[in-house]
């Protein structure tokens, strides 16, 4: 008897015809601009709406609104860097929870492209062009998940 599944699905990376919302925080813009460039570099075939928000904490509300406006997937981009207070922990945790809540409540993928780092250099490295850009990875995850969900629902 084989343990192999009867079928295995993997969402295709094909953004053509998808409406994708990209919400990017302006706080830490030297990082988020790189994440945004990375995301947009792989969304050429999608109908993309880019929305800039003040910070990562605003991403869940805007992600929900993008979905209500008809987006098939959302890419949430931000950078939360450890500072001298507990603010970092609250923003990172509640942003992640909020984005997860939006995804589960709507059934629409919301990719987590929010860097939560202790050192700004770590964020900078993850926002540079090329392999390892977390904005690119988040956009790819959003598209693949949207395609996978469409296959499962068909």
C-alpha positions in Angstrom: 0.0 0.0 0.0 1.4 3.4 -1.0 1.3 6.4 1.3 1.3 8.7 -1.7 -1.8 11.0 -1.9 -4.3 10.5 -4.7 -3.7 14.1 -5.8 -1.5 16.9 -4.9 -2.2 20.5 -5.8 0.2 23.4 -5.9 -0.9 26.8 -7.0 0.6 28.0 -10.2 2.5 31.2 -10.3 0.4 32.9 -13.0 -0.8 36.4 -12.1 -2.6 37.0 -15.4 -6.1 38.1 -14.8 -5.8 38.4 -11.1 -6.7 41.6 -9.3 -3.9 42.0 -6.7 -3.8 44.6 -4.0 -0.4 45.7 -2.6 -0.5 47.6 0.7 2.9 49.0 1.6 3.8 51.0 4.8 5.6 54.3 4.4 7.2 54.0 7.8 10.7 52.6 7.2 10.3 53.5 3.6 14.0 52.8 2.8 13.0 49.2 3.4 9.4 49.1 2.3 10.2 50.7 -1.1 12.6 47.8 -1.8 9.9 45.3 -0.8 7.4 47.1 -3.0 9.7 47.0 -6.0 10.3 43.3 -5.4 6.6 42.6 -5.3 5.8 44.6 -8.4 8.6 42.9 -10.3 6.7 39.6 -10.4 3.1 41.0 -10.8 3.5 42.3 -14.4 0.5 40.2 -15.6 -1.9 41.2 -12.8 -4.2 44.1 -12.4 -2.4 45.7 -9.5 -3.6 48.4 -7.1 -0.9 49.8 -4.8 -1.9 51.6 -1.6 0.5 53.3 0.7 -0.3 53.3 4.4 1.4 55.1 7.3 2.7 52.0 9.1 2.4 48.3 9.5 -0.4 48.6 12.1 -2.7 50.0 9.3 -2.1 47.1 7.0 -4.9 44.8 8.2 -7.7 47.4 7.7 -6.4 48.3 4.3 -6.0 44.7 3.3 -9.7 44.1 4.2 -10.8 47.1 2.2 -8.8 45.9 -0.8 -10.6 42.6 -0.6 -13.9 44.3 -0.3 -13.0 46.2 -3.4 -12.6 43.0 -5.3 -9.0 41.9 -5.0 -8.3 38.2 -5.5 -5.2 38.5 -3.3 -3.4 41.1 -1.2 0.3 41.5 -0.5 1.0 43.3 2.8 4.4 45.0 3.1 6.0 46.6 6.1 9.1 46.7 8.3 8.9 46.7 12.1 12.4 47.2 13.6 13.2 46.7 17.3 13.7 50.0 19.2 14.1 51.0 22.8 10.5 50.2 23.9 7.9 47.4 23.8 6.3 49.1 20.8 8.0 46.7 18.4 6.4 43.7 20.0 2.9 45.1 20.0 3.0 46.3 16.4 4.6 43.1 15.1 2.2 40.8 16.9 -1.0 42.7 16.2 -0.1 43.3 12.5 0.4 39.6 12.0 -2.7 38.7 13.9 -4.8 41.3 12.1 -3.6 40.1 8.7 -4.3 36.5 9.6 -7.8 37.5 10.8 -8.5 39.2 7.5 -7.4 36.2 5.5 -9.5 33.8 7.6 -12.6 36.0 7.7 -12.6 36.6 3.9 -11.1 33.5 2.4 -8.8 35.6 0.3 -5.0 35.2 0.6 -3.1 38.0 2.4 0.6 37.4 2.0 2.7 38.5 5.0 5.5 40.6 3.6 6.1 42.4 6.9 9.7 42.2 8.1 10.0 42.0 11.9 13.6 42.3 12.7 15.9 43.3 15.6 18.5 44.9 13.4 17.7 47.3 10.5 20.5 45.8 8.5 18.6 42.5 8.4 15.6 44.3 7.0 17.7 46.1 4.4 19.2 42.8 3.2 15.8 41.3 2.8 14.6 44.3 0.7 17.4 44.4 -1.8 16.7 43.5 -5.5 17.2 39.9 -6.5 16.9 36.6 -4.7 15.9 36.9 -1.1 13.7 39.9 -1.5 10.8 39.2 0.8 8.4 41.5 -1.2 9.0 39.2 -4.2 8.4 36.1 -2.1 5.2 37.5 -0.6 3.8 38.4 -4.0 4.6 35.0 -5.3 2.9 33.4 -2.3 -0.2 35.5 -2.7 -0.6 34.5 -6.4 0.1 30.8 -5.8 -2.4 30.7 -2.9 -5.1 32.5 -4.9 -4.6 30.0 -7.8 -4.6 27.1 -5.3 -7.8 28.3 -3.7 -9.5 28.7 -7.1 -8.5 25.1 -8.0 -9.9 23.8 -4.7 -13.1 25.7 -5.0 -13.7 24.6 -8.7 
